[in-house]
Amino acid sequence: LTLAERPLKKPDAAKLAAAVLNGIRELGLKSLNWTPELDAFRARVAFIRKLEPDAGWPDLSDEALARDLEAWLQPYLGGVTRAADFARIDLSNALHSRFDWEQKKRLDTLAPAHVEVPSGSRIAIDYTTGTPILAVRLQEMFGLADTPTVANGRVPLTLQLLSPARRPVQVTRDLKSFWKNGYPEVKRDLKGRYPKHHWPDDPWTAAPTARAKPRGT
């Protein structure tokens, strides 16, 4: 038996958004749907902010994001009324909207997400430690004399040279010195552990490969 029906009043959008933002502050930014790609993007921005502290790069640190939720997140809260809805928030667009076109272009130039190595592989650069790191199999770097750089040549990548099983065998920021001084000993060790792979005596002129051996050998 229904005695009376009265439609619920639609909640005030501004008050609802404020309540959602307060909930996010209480639960912490970790309650949002972060992805490895977004974490990597934030690390790239943190790197470039440290490199160019006076260039006006947006601050994507936890502290700044929590402080400025109204500015960057509120426009993307449509349809969000409870914590279970947080996964629907388009965090990628929310963060990227803080950058103008020129900043996005400059970020890609100074702190690229990936680098192409001599083998042709396109490998992600890890900025999460504050020092850009490239983890790459040693064989994919044959033929390259100089360490790859970012920031228009200002910052050499820290190379984590890996075995075929992707285990670190050497860490260096000076590839030329490694080929000259470290490679002979590393080559002997890898040749014993991975005899089916190609370990040339001259890494300067050897063909790089992502396979066990270069094609045609």
C-alpha positions, 0 to 999 in steps of 0.5 A, a space after each residue: 500500500 502506497 500512501 504517498 509518493 514524493 520524488 527525492 530532491 536532486 542533490 546540489 551539484 556543488 555540495 555533492 562535489 565538495 563532499 566527494 572531494 572531502 572523502 578523497 582527502 580523508 581516504 587519501 589519493 591512494 583511493 583513486 584509480 592510479 595506473 602504472 602509466 600515470 605513475 610514470 607520467 608523474 615521475 617524468 614531470 617530477 624529474 623535469 620540475 627538478 631540472 627546471 625549477 623556475 619553468 612553471 611546470 605543474 606540481 603533481 606531487 601527492 601534497 600538491 594534488 591533495 591541496 588542489 583537488 578542486 582545481 584539477 579533479 572536480 571538473 571530472 567528478 560527473 556521476 561520482 557520488 561514492 567511493 565505489 565510483 572513484 574508479 570511473 574518474 578519468 585521472 589521465 585527462 584530469 592530470 594532462 589537462 594541467 599542461 598546455 600544448 607547448 608544455 606537453 611537447 616540451 615534456 616529450 622532448 626533454 623527458 621522453 617516456 621511451 627511447 629506441 635502442 640500436 636493436 630497434 626496440 622501444 624501451 620505457 625509461 624509468 624516472 621513478 627514482 629521480 634518475 632516469 634509468 634504462 633497463 635493456 638487454 646488453 645485446 641490444 646495445 651493441 654498436 652504440 658508443 655513447 650513452 643515450 641522454 635526455 633533457 637535450 643531452 644534459 642528463 645521461 641515462 643510467 643503463 642497467 645492462 641485462 642478461 638474456 634472462 633480464 638479470 642485471 649484469 652491469 650498471 653504468 652511465 658511461 657506455 664507452 668506458 664499459 665497452 672498453 673496460 668492463 665488457 671483456 669480463 662480462 662477456 666471458 661470464 655471459 658466454 659461459 652462462 648463455 653459450 647459444 647467444 652471440 657475444 662478439 669480441 668487438 661490441 663497437 661494430 657488432 650488430 645489435 639484436 633482441 634475439 639470441 643471435 643477429 639474423 644471418 649468423 
